[in-house]
Structures are given as structure tokens and as C-alpha cells.
Amino acid sequence: MQTFPAEMADRPPSPPPLEADGVHDPEVDNHREALDAYMATLSEEQALTYKIAYSCLGHSYTVVRSQGFLAFLKKWEKTKKAEPAAGAKE
């Protein structure tokens, strides 16, 4: 059984960096608010899975293309559309 490094277990989950090895990922920029909301919803098990995927696959793993994030994004966008605009009179 593979064990996960202890130093990774203590770190909170976070989306991949915006700039990695000089490569900028505009998808992360475009979805930053949704990514932050998505990462906050992950269970401990899901967060660990994310950490493992990112540590094993490195920058070839993009959370914004994962099935979990795409499903979350659809629901999140519907919620955002349903909310009244800030400052709008009711």
C-alpha cells in the first residue's frame, strides 16, 4: 500500500498555481471564484484524492477539467444566475 507523505497531509487543498514552470493556465483565472468555492466543499477524502492526483500528475492535472469540478460548476453557475444582482432593488 502506498503511503502519502506526511508533509502533504497537513497542507490544505488548493487549486494548482496560476503560474507553474512559466506556464500560465487561463482556465484557472477564468474560474477562480468557482474553484475557491469548490475546494471549500471537498471532504477530507476528496481533498486527499486531489492532493494525490496533483502530486502524481503534476501540472498535467487540471482541476478545472475534472468531472467533480465540472458538475459543481454547472450547479454553481445556476445558483449565481438565480441570485439577484448586487445592489438591485427587489
C-alpha positions as CSV (number, residue, x, y, z in Angstrom):
1,M,0.0,0.0,0.0
2,Q,1.3,3.4,-1.0
3,T,1.5,5.9,1.8
4,F,1.1,9.6,1.3
5,P,3.9,11.9,2.5
6,A,3.2,13.4,5.9
7,E,4.1,16.9,4.8
8,M,1.3,16.8,2.2
9,A,-1.3,15.6,4.7
10,D,-1.0,18.8,6.7
11,R,-1.5,21.2,3.8
12,P,-4.9,22.4,3.0
13,P,-6.2,21.6,-0.5
14,S,-5.6,24.4,-3.0
15,P,-6.0,24.8,-6.7
16,P,-2.9,24.4,-8.9
17,P,-0.8,27.6,-9.0
18,L,-1.7,30.1,-11.6
19,E,1.8,30.0,-13.0
20,A,3.7,26.8,-13.0
21,D,7.1,26.5,-14.6
22,G,6.4,29.6,-16.5
23,V,3.1,28.2,-18.0
24,H,0.0,30.3,-17.3
25,D,-3.3,28.5,-17.1
26,P,-6.1,30.9,-18.1
27,E,-8.8,28.3,-17.2
28,V,-7.8,28.7,-13.5
29,D,-8.1,32.5,-13.8
30,N,-11.5,32.2,-15.5
31,H,-12.9,30.0,-12.7
32,R,-11.0,31.3,-9.7
33,E,-14.2,32.2,-7.7
34,A,-15.8,28.8,-8.5
35,L,-12.6,27.0,-7.8
36,D,-12.3,28.5,-4.3
37,A,-15.9,27.6,-3.6
38,Y,-15.4,24.0,-4.9
39,M,-12.3,23.5,-2.9
40,A,-14.1,24.6,0.2
41,T,-16.7,21.9,-0.3
42,L,-14.3,18.9,-0.6
43,S,-14.4,16.3,2.1
44,E,-11.1,15.1,3.7
45,E,-11.1,12.1,1.4
46,Q,-11.8,14.2,-1.7
47,A,-9.1,16.7,-0.6
48,L,-6.6,13.9,-0.2
49,T,-7.5,12.5,-3.6
50,Y,-7.0,15.9,-5.1
51,K,-3.5,16.1,-3.4
52,I,-2.5,12.7,-4.7
53,A,-3.7,13.4,-8.2
54,Y,-1.8,16.7,-8.3
55,S,1.3,15.3,-6.7
56,C,1.4,12.3,-9.1
57,L,0.4,14.1,-12.3
58,G,1.9,17.5,-11.6
59,H,0.9,20.3,-13.9
60,S,-0.7,17.9,-16.4
61,Y,-3.6,17.6,-13.8
62,T,-6.1,20.4,-14.2
63,V,-8.8,20.5,-11.6
64,V,-11.0,22.7,-13.8
65,R,-11.3,19.8,-16.2
66,S,-12.2,17.2,-13.6
67,Q,-15.6,15.7,-13.6
68,G,-16.2,16.8,-10.0
69,F,-15.4,20.4,-10.7
70,L,-17.4,20.5,-13.9
71,A,-20.5,19.1,-12.1
72,F,-20.0,21.6,-9.3
73,L,-19.6,24.4,-11.8
74,K,-22.9,23.7,-13.5
75,K,-24.8,23.9,-10.2
76,W,-22.7,26.9,-9.0
77,E,-23.4,28.9,-12.2
78,K,-27.2,28.2,-11.9
79,T,-27.1,29.4,-8.3
80,K,-25.2,32.6,-9.3
81,K,-27.7,33.3,-12.1
82,A,-30.6,32.8,-9.6
83,E,-29.2,35.3,-7.1
84,P,-30.4,38.9,-7.6
85,A,-27.7,41.3,-8.8
86,A,-25.9,43.1,-6.1
87,G,-27.5,46.4,-5.4
88,A,-30.6,45.5,-7.4
89,K,-33.9,46.7,-5.9
90,E,-36.4,43.9,-5.1
